[in-house]
Amino acid sequence: MTTALVCAALLGAAIFVLGFNVTRMRGVTALAGGNQAPTDPAAPLLIAIRAHGNASEYVPTLLVLFLLAAWLQPAWWTIVLILAATASRLLHATMMLASASLAQESMLRMSGAMGTYAFGFALAVVVAVGAVTAA
């Protein structure tokens, strides 16, 4: 359970760091007289908004899955799935922020996204199986 809690804390903190970055970029953009609702995929503010938004879409569900999986199936492979899902989310956010444009795909950013889907789905299966076998 400790690993699940630490990973939940890391991803929870990431949401707030990414949110702060959006606020920071709004200030930078305002000082430069820029658009506060950018549509250009290369706009740093849009990149920050999407990195935060994307994390906000997946992290809450992952946090619930982390805690339920660690509680229902406290096995080494559950810990591996939790660590892999955490690494995937952090990789995806980092590579979004490092991107010159959201229109440009990178293998690392795609790996973070695919890892989120795969490890998140695997954790959902772990929780479902754990719930059925515990009943």
Backbone torsions as a table, in degrees:
resi	resn	phi	psi	omega
1	MET	NA	-29.3	-179.4
2	THR	-59.8	-44.0	179.4
3	THR	-60.9	-44.1	179.6
4	ALA	-60.8	-41.9	-179.7
5	LEU	-67.9	-41.7	178.9
6	VAL	-65.0	-44.1	179.2
7	CYS	-65.5	-38.7	176.3
8	ALA	-62.0	-41.8	178.7
9	ALA	-64.6	-41.6	179.0
10	LEU	-61.4	-47.6	-178.9
11	LEU	-70.8	-35.0	175.0
12	GLY	-62.0	-44.4	177.5
13	ALA	-63.3	-37.5	179.7
14	ALA	-60.2	-38.6	177.9
15	ILE	-58.6	-43.9	-178.4
16	PHE	-72.7	-36.1	176.4
17	VAL	-65.0	-44.5	178.8
18	LEU	-65.3	-37.7	176.6
19	GLY	-64.5	-43.0	176.6
20	PHE	-60.9	-39.0	179.4
21	ASN	-62.8	-37.6	176.4
22	VAL	-62.1	-46.1	178.4
23	THR	-59.7	-44.4	178.7
24	ARG	-60.5	-45.9	-178.8
25	MET	-68.0	-31.7	175.0
26	ARG	-63.1	-40.6	177.4
27	GLY	-64.6	-45.8	178.9
28	VAL	-61.2	-43.7	-179.2
29	THR	-66.0	-40.6	179.3
30	ALA	-64.1	-42.0	178.8
31	LEU	-62.1	-32.7	180.0
32	ALA	-86.3	-0.1	-179.8
33	GLY	75.4	22.7	-176.7
34	GLY	-85.1	172.1	-179.2
35	ASN	-74.8	128.6	179.0
36	GLN	-82.4	-6.6	176.6
37	ALA	-128.7	66.0	-174.0
38	PRO	-69.8	150.2	174.9
39	THR	-118.8	-10.6	178.5
40	ASP	-70.6	121.6	-178.4
41	PRO	-62.8	-13.3	178.0
42	ALA	-95.3	-2.0	-179.2
43	ALA	-70.2	123.5	-179.4
44	PRO	-56.1	-34.6	178.3
45	LEU	-66.0	-43.5	178.6
46	LEU	-63.5	-40.0	177.7
47	ILE	-60.7	-45.0	179.0
48	ALA	-63.8	-43.1	179.6
49	ILE	-60.7	-45.7	-177.7
50	ARG	-70.9	-35.3	177.3
51	ALA	-62.4	-44.1	178.1
52	HIS	-67.9	-45.9	-179.1
53	GLY	-61.8	-43.6	-179.8
54	ASN	-63.9	-44.0	178.2
55	ALA	-62.7	-40.3	-179.6
56	SER	-65.2	-24.1	178.6
57	GLU	-76.1	-35.4	-172.7
58	TYR	-104.9	-33.7	-173.6
59	VAL	-60.5	-45.3	-178.6
60	PRO	-57.9	-43.3	178.7
61	THR	-65.2	-41.8	178.1
62	LEU	-61.5	-40.5	-179.5
63	LEU	-60.7	-43.4	177.7
64	VAL	-63.1	-44.7	179.5
65	LEU	-63.4	-40.1	177.8
66	PHE	-55.9	-51.4	-174.4
67	LEU	-68.2	-42.7	179.0
68	LEU	-67.6	-42.4	179.9
69	ALA	-64.0	-43.1	180.0
70	ALA	-66.0	-32.2	179.6
71	TRP	-77.2	-44.9	-176.1
72	LEU	-81.3	-34.3	-175.8
73	GLN	-134.5	72.1	-177.4
74	PRO	-77.7	64.8	-179.0
75	ALA	-110.8	165.0	-178.5
76	TRP	-60.3	-37.3	-177.5
77	TRP	-71.5	-26.4	173.8
78	THR	-66.0	-41.4	178.7
79	ILE	-63.3	-40.6	178.7
80	VAL	-61.7	-43.8	178.8
81	LEU	-63.0	-41.2	179.3
82	ILE	-64.3	-45.5	178.7
83	LEU	-63.2	-41.6	-179.2
84	ALA	-66.8	-40.8	178.0
85	ALA	-64.4	-40.7	178.3
86	THR	-63.4	-47.5	179.0
87	ALA	-60.7	-39.7	179.6
88	SER	-62.3	-45.3	179.7
89	ARG	-64.1	-44.2	-179.7
90	LEU	-66.2	-39.4	177.4
91	LEU	-62.7	-45.8	-178.5
92	HIS	-60.8	-47.8	-179.6
93	ALA	-62.8	-43.6	-179.9
94	THR	-61.4	-44.7	-177.7
95	MET	-72.3	-28.8	173.5
96	MET	-64.2	-46.4	-178.6
97	LEU	-68.2	-28.2	-179.9
98	ALA	-82.6	-9.6	-176.4
99	SER	-75.0	139.4	175.7
100	ALA	-74.3	-25.2	-179.6
101	SER	-156.7	142.3	175.8
102	LEU	-67.8	-18.5	179.0
103	ALA	-74.1	-17.1	179.6
104	GLN	-96.4	119.1	176.3
105	GLU	-82.2	149.6	172.0
106	SER	-129.5	150.7	-178.8
107	MET	-62.0	-38.1	-179.5
108	LEU	-69.2	-41.2	177.9
109	ARG	-64.3	-42.4	178.2
110	MET	-65.0	-37.5	177.4
111	SER	-63.2	-40.9	176.9
112	GLY	-62.3	-41.8	178.9
113	ALA	-66.9	-48.1	-179.3
114	MET	-64.1	-37.6	176.7
115	GLY	-63.5	-39.7	177.4
116	THR	-59.2	-46.8	-179.6
117	TYR	-64.5	-49.5	-175.2
118	ALA	-65.8	-50.0	-177.0
119	PHE	-72.8	-33.1	175.4
120	GLY	-64.6	-44.0	177.7
121	PHE	-63.5	-43.6	179.1
122	ALA	-60.9	-41.2	177.6
123	LEU	-65.1	-36.9	176.7
124	ALA	-63.1	-39.7	177.0
125	VAL	-65.1	-43.6	178.0
126	VAL	-57.2	-44.5	-179.8
127	VAL	-65.7	-44.4	-179.8
128	ALA	-62.3	-46.6	179.4
129	VAL	-64.5	-42.9	178.3
130	GLY	-61.2	-38.6	179.8
131	ALA	-67.9	-41.4	-179.5
132	VAL	-67.7	-43.3	-178.1
133	THR	-74.2	-23.4	178.8
134	ALA	-80.1	-20.3	-176.3
135	ALA	-76.9	NA	NA
